[in-house]
């Protein structure tokens, strides 16, 4: 089973999708980013840290907590709300830079977007 974490945009998450329901739907139904992914389990969900963002320390805290529980993470996804914020809004996050830092620091792939709802 693939274990994933999802990072959501704190500014628009509850405006475009309350409680990440669309992300959970795409995970549970193996659609969009999770098409043909097999069994996927969300093991954490955290906010980006709001603008200008503290996403790396937040994910690091999640990883520390999960490690203490004996849970690993195979991949991290920025939710579609982050994709919308960085594409259409004035989100200051350097997604490419943050992605590279997280991949190097945590040793897992980082992906952008979870669904197209």
SVG drawing of the C-alpha trace seen along z (x, -y; Angstrom):
<svg xmlns="http://www.w3.org/2000/svg" viewBox="-16 -38 35 40">
<polyline fill="none" stroke="black" stroke-width="0.4" points="0.0,0.0 1.3,-3.4 1.3,-5.9 1.0,-9.6 0.9,-13.0 -1.1,-15.9 -0.1,-19.6 -3.0,-22.0 -3.2,-25.8 -4.3,-27.4 -5.7,-30.4 -8.1,-28.7 -8.5,-25.2 -11.8,-25.8 -13.0,-28.1 -12.7,-25.6 -13.1,-22.4 -14.0,-22.1 -12.0,-19.5 -10.1,-18.3 -13.1,-16.2 -12.0,-16.3 -8.5,-15.1 -9.9,-12.2 -12.4,-11.4 -9.6,-11.1 -7.5,-8.9 -10.4,-6.7 -11.6,-6.2 -8.1,-6.0 -8.8,-8.8 -6.7,-11.7 -3.2,-11.7 -4.0,-8.3 -5.2,-6.5 -3.8,-3.0 -1.9,-3.7 -3.5,-0.7 -4.1,-1.0 -3.3,-4.4 -3.5,-5.6 -3.4,-9.2 -1.2,-9.2 -1.0,-13.0 -2.5,-16.2 -1.1,-19.5 -1.3,-23.2 1.4,-25.0 2.0,-27.4 0.1,-30.3 1.7,-33.0 4.7,-33.1 4.6,-29.6 6.6,-27.3 5.8,-24.1 9.1,-22.4 9.1,-22.7 5.5,-21.5 6.2,-18.5 9.3,-17.8 7.2,-17.8 4.7,-15.4 7.6,-13.1 8.9,-13.2 5.5,-12.3 4.9,-9.6 8.4,-8.1 7.7,-8.0 4.5,-6.0 6.4,-3.6 4.7,-5.0 6.5,-5.8 5.6,-8.1 6.1,-7.0 5.1,-10.2 4.0,-13.8 1.4,-15.6 0.6,-19.3 -3.2,-19.5 -4.9,-21.0 -5.6,-24.0 -1.9,-24.7 -1.7,-24.2 -4.5,-26.8 -3.0,-29.2 0.4,-29.1 -1.0,-29.2 -4.0,-31.6 -3.5,-33.5 -0.6,-35.5 0.9,-32.7 4.6,-33.5 5.7,-29.8 8.6,-28.8 7.0,-25.4 10.0,-24.1 12.4,-25.1 10.3,-23.7 9.7,-20.5 13.5,-20.0 14.2,-20.7 11.5,-18.3 12.6,-15.5 16.2,-15.9 15.4,-16.3 12.8,-13.5 13.9,-11.2 10.4,-10.8 8.8,-12.0 6.8,-15.2 3.9,-15.8 1.7,-18.8 -2.0,-18.3 -4.4,-15.6 -7.5,-16.0 -9.3,-18.0 -12.7,-18.6"/>
</svg>
